[in-house]
Amino acid sequence: MAGLPFLWPSRPLSPPTSTMEADGAFKQPLPKEKPAMISANMAGLRTDDQFYDFLHENRSKTAVVQFGATWCTKCAEFFPTWFQLSKEHPQLKYAVAQVDTLQEAIKGVKYSPTFHVYRNGRVVDRVLGKEPQRLADHLWLHSD
């Protein structure tokens, strides 16, 4: 082996001519007609329509949405704390939005988890990351 030199290709490799198909091991979750209810005041949102319906239904209340993903370990680690905080502030409405399946609603979300607080369908506050005390402070601030 020591006597054989390595030969680089004489021309660049061409890109594949066909796209690869998924082997079925990982499938996108199917959209559901209604949002999944995680608890009495927390919904699971998978489509843009569900997201905008949630905001429309709760336009007279303050709604807090966590943007996260199923593959996000920080989101999974923080979910028990998020769920407990939702019980401490029951006057707010809560939702968990899957960034993998949303298109329009996630514009501006660059970090996972991100929490948006909505009033009258508009974002009034944002909290980035999984800091329990900071999120608790923001929830307390928006609890009427």
VENNOR-V219334 format. One record per run of one state. SS is the DSSP state (h for helix, s for strand, l for the rest). FROM is the first residue (numbers start at 1). LEN is the number of residues. If there is no record, write none. Layout:
ss:from:len
SS:FROM:LEN
SS:FROM:LEN
//
This chain:
ss:from:len
l:1:35
s:36:4
l:40:2
s:42:4
l:46:2
h:48:10
l:58:4
s:62:7
l:69:4
h:73:16
l:89:4
s:93:6
l:99:15
s:114:6
l:120:2
s:122:7
l:129:3
h:132:11
l:143:2
//
